[in-house]
Amino acid sequence: MTADSEANLDQLRDDLVMGGWDVLPREKLGEHPLPAGAAYEAIRADLELDGSARLNLATFVTTSMEPQAKALMAQCMDKNMVDKDEYPQTADIEQRCVKILADLWHAEDPTDPTGCSTIGSSEACMLGGLALKHRWRAKVGDDLTRRPNLVLGANAQICWDKFCRYFEVEPRLVPLQGDRLHLDAESALQYVDENTIGVVAILGSTMDGSYEPVAEIASALDKLAAGGGPDVPIHVDAASGGFIAPFLDPDLQWDFRLPRVASINASGHKYGLVYPGVGWAIWRDRDALPEELVFHVNYLGGDMPTFALNFSRPGMEVVGQYFMFTRLGFEGYRTVQQATRDVAGRLAEQIGALPQFRMLSRGNELPVVTFTTSDDVQGWDVFAVSRGLRERGWQVPAYTMPKDREDLAVLRIVCRNGLTTDLADWLVRDLTNTVNTLAKDAHPDHQISGPEGFHH
Ligand SMILES: *Cc1c(COP(=O)(O)O)cnc(C)c1O
């Protein structure tokens, strides 16, 4: 047989047997190209091992968008966000989004806002932190013996540890205490000194979905400054809450209505309802963002101000955000977020009624429900529940709380658009069955009679 006819035979087999050959390069490039269809099918099949996005209650990140959003985003896949000169319309759309958010978060002058899109909240937090650090440096001068620090709760998201390590700022992580599972004004104040570049307030905590008391922290810092102490700005990490509070808690003072708030970030790909990755960073005004951080690049003949860690980035997510703003409007966002909060409340009520659990958060801030086992539960724990739910396809993570509540292990359900009341009821049924099975395995001698009425 000639090499040629052998290749033809291979082609025939590939056409007949769906992904039947191990064609995926695992450690080095394959020798020959594959037909596009074969490559597509093999990788698609491989990806089927990923869990179901809808049953993934671990993530805050958007997992479904409407077909029109997908179409629009696919059309912008090839646009580089940074080529503002080449894609002036995409650049303008980014500016419209910045204005919309500046307005939602009550910036002083939302028609002339200071802000940008990013790849996610992590980048936005880095930019917010850098602005704080540079403002502090400008204030204290070049005394290099002074080491900057940042005050934040031990519940802060990992991106803040990264910021502190990458940009050489001492993280002052305020430990949790008792039922206080996030930062409060009193504890924050104990960690602030004249080298504090800022306090990060989180709306809300990834650990339990609770809002940190931004207004109280601001007023405590106001008093500190008024009494001759250091004048410390706040950055609000509103990765999730930036798209919840404006719609569901309009009276909550957490944003630029508080003069002490210098900057805010949010993740467009969380409750902004866009696929990853898009985030936003907005500053109170021009003064809050030191000019030396903004680069003016002469690029393809235009003057392009940029403040970003990355250079090239796809334009599709920003367009996806603008689609959502256009599609939903204020009332649409309010409706979607309220429905999600309602599902969270319903879950909290039903799980709270199970004697085996104690509720820690009921989804009335971020639509996040966290709970732990009751004191009298023995022989199984939240980690076993997490594994049990996995068998039914649900991804509900179990983890221990940060310093000083490492003793507290919890389960967390993040409610997102798409978790219907129907699915939520199934989840409670599966949870009930899981704990009954665990209790039975842990105490085989006990007579258990429940709704299902099984006996030994
Ligand atoms: C998710 C999250 C982040 C990181 O956001 P990404 O968009 O995933 O980079 C930062 N802070 C908080 C509070 C978060 O919830």
The ligand as an SDF file (V2000), in Angstrom:
LIG
                    3D

 15 15  0  0  0  0  0  0  0  0999 V2000
  -14.5150   37.6320   41.9780 C   0  0  0  0  0  0  0  0  0  0  0  0
  -13.9470   38.6520   42.8630 C   0  0  0  0  0  0  0  0  0  0  0  0
  -12.7300   39.2580   42.5680 C   0  0  0  0  0  0  0  0  0  0  0  0
  -11.9100   38.8610   41.3540 C   0  0  0  0  0  0  0  0  0  0  0  0
  -12.6470   39.1360   40.2240 O   0  0  0  0  0  0  0  0  0  0  0  0
  -12.3160   38.5560   38.7660 P   0  0  0  0  0  0  0  0  0  0  0  0
  -13.2960   39.2940   37.9340 O   0  0  0  0  0  0  0  0  0  0  0  0
  -12.5990   37.0920   38.8430 O   0  0  0  0  0  0  0  0  0  0  0  0
  -10.9140   38.8480   38.4570 O   0  0  0  0  0  0  0  0  0  0  0  0
  -12.2700   40.2370   43.4080 C   0  0  0  0  0  0  0  0  0  0  0  0
  -12.9610   40.6010   44.4980 N   0  0  0  0  0  0  0  0  0  0  0  0
  -14.1460   40.0420   44.8270 C   0  0  0  0  0  0  0  0  0  0  0  0
  -14.8790   40.5040   46.0380 C   0  0  0  0  0  0  0  0  0  0  0  0
  -14.6780   39.0400   44.0190 C   0  0  0  0  0  0  0  0  0  0  0  0
  -15.8550   38.4980   44.3340 O   0  0  0  0  0  0  0  0  0  0  0  0
  1  2  1  0
  2  3  1  0
  2 14  2  0
  3  4  1  0
  3 10  2  0
  4  5  1  0
  5  6  1  0
  6  7  2  0
  6  8  1  0
  6  9  1  0
 10 11  1  0
 11 12  2  0
 12 13  1  0
 12 14  1  0
 14 15  1  0
M  END
$$$$
